[in-house]
Amino acid sequence: MVHALNQTHSLLRSGGGLVNVHDLPAPHVIEIHGREVIQKAGWLMDKDDFENERAALNALAQVVSDHRFNLEDEQDFIYNIYIDELNEFYEWLAEWWSSAFLPDGISQRLAELIEHADPPTKIVLKVPARMTKLRAV
């Protein structure tokens, strides 16, 4: 990632801006949204312990330390991913996030919450992310 940021730096004029958005290395909360009630099921974990997300944070810190960019601002936020059904959730995970896993207890709780929730229900994955604004030196 440092290499990519250095290549980006070479494309920018001095003072040019770069906005980087990436997920944070933290388990993602899973909620069930029913008609009137929101219930937390637990966390989606990562077998690789969010290694890619940590590498992204470290790469940003490295190019600022190397005085390639100045850090102007950063802001943490949460974005939501909405899924209609449990099978769709598992299919999405298999296709887009192969290192994600649900501990057995969370899978069971998720299924129970969906079964007892007032329809319509949605599975909501709350993803912590960070937007970082850099300025080329």
C-alpha positions in Angstrom: 0.0 0.0 0.0 2.9 2.4 0.7 4.0 1.8 -2.9 0.5 2.8 -4.2 0.5 5.9 -2.1 3.9 6.9 -3.3 2.7 6.4 -6.9 -0.3 8.6 -6.2 2.0 11.2 -4.7 4.0 11.3 -8.0 0.8 12.0 -9.9 -0.2 15.0 -7.7 1.1 18.5 -7.7 2.6 19.8 -4.5 -0.4 20.8 -2.4 -2.7 18.3 -4.3 -5.2 16.5 -2.1 -5.9 12.8 -1.5 -8.9 11.4 0.4 -8.5 7.8 1.5 -11.4 5.8 2.9 -11.0 2.4 4.3 -12.5 0.1 6.9 -11.1 0.0 10.4 -9.6 -3.1 11.9 -12.4 -3.9 14.3 -15.2 -6.6 14.4 -18.4 -5.4 12.7 -21.6 -5.3 14.7 -24.5 -7.3 13.3 -28.0 -6.1 14.0 -31.5 -7.3 13.2 -33.8 -4.5 12.3 -37.5 -5.5 12.7 -40.5 -3.4 12.2 -40.1 -1.5 15.5 -37.1 -3.1 17.3 -33.4 -3.2 16.6 -31.5 -6.1 18.3 -27.8 -6.7 18.3 -26.7 -10.2 17.4 -23.0 -9.9 18.0 -19.9 -9.3 15.9 -18.6 -10.5 12.5 -15.0 -11.6 13.0 -12.1 -11.8 10.6 -9.8 -14.9 10.4 -6.9 -12.7 9.4 -7.5 -10.3 12.3 -8.2 -7.4 9.9 -4.6 -7.6 8.5 -5.4 -5.6 5.3 -7.1 -2.8 7.3 -4.2 -2.6 9.7 -1.8 -2.4 6.7 -3.8 0.4 5.2 -3.6 2.4 8.4 0.2 1.8 8.7 0.8 2.8 5.1 -0.9 6.1 5.6 1.2 6.7 8.8 4.3 5.8 6.8 3.8 8.2 3.9 3.1 11.0 6.4 6.2 10.0 8.4 8.2 10.0 5.2 7.0 13.6 4.6 5.4 12.7 1.3 2.0 13.9 2.6 0.7 16.1 5.4 -2.2 14.8 7.4 -5.0 17.4 7.2 -7.9 15.6 8.8 -9.5 12.3 9.5 -12.9 11.3 10.6 -14.3 7.9 11.7 -17.8 6.9 10.7 -20.0 3.8 10.4 -21.7 2.7 7.2 -24.4 0.1 7.0 -24.7 -2.9 4.7 -28.3 -4.1 4.5 -29.2 -7.8 3.8 -32.7 -9.2 3.4 -32.2 -12.9 4.3 -29.7 -15.0 6.3 -28.8 -17.1 3.2 -28.1 -14.0 1.2 -25.8 -12.8 4.1 -23.8 -16.0 4.0 -23.6 -15.9 0.1 -22.4 -12.2 0.3 -19.8 -13.2 2.8 -18.5 -16.1 0.7 -18.3 -13.9 -2.4 -16.9 -10.6 -0.9 -15.2 -11.5 2.3 -13.6 -14.9 2.4 -11.8 -14.3 5.7 -14.9 -13.3 7.6 -16.5 -15.8 10.0 -19.4 -15.9 12.4 -18.7 -17.9 15.7 -21.3 -20.6 16.1 -23.0 -18.8 19.0 -23.5 -15.7 16.9 -24.8 -17.7 13.9 -27.4 -19.3 16.2 -28.4 -16.0 17.8 -28.7 -14.4 14.4 -31.1 -17.2 13.2 -33.1 -17.0 16.4 -33.5 -13.2 16.3 -34.6 -13.3 12.6 -37.1 -16.1 13.4 -38.7 -14.1 16.3 -38.5 -10.6 14.8 -41.6 -8.8 13.5 -41.4 -8.7 9.7 -40.1 -7.0 7.6 -36.6 -7.7 8.9 -33.2 -6.7 7.7 -29.8 -7.9 8.7 -27.6 -4.9 9.1 -23.8 -5.1 9.2 -22.3 -1.9 10.8 -18.9 -1.3 9.3 -16.5 1.1 11.1 -14.5 3.1 8.6 -12.1 6.1 8.5 -11.8 8.9 6.0 -8.3 10.4 5.9 -7.5 13.7 4.1 -3.9 14.1 3.0 -2.1 16.9 1.2 0.9 16.2 -1.0 4.2 17.8 0.1 
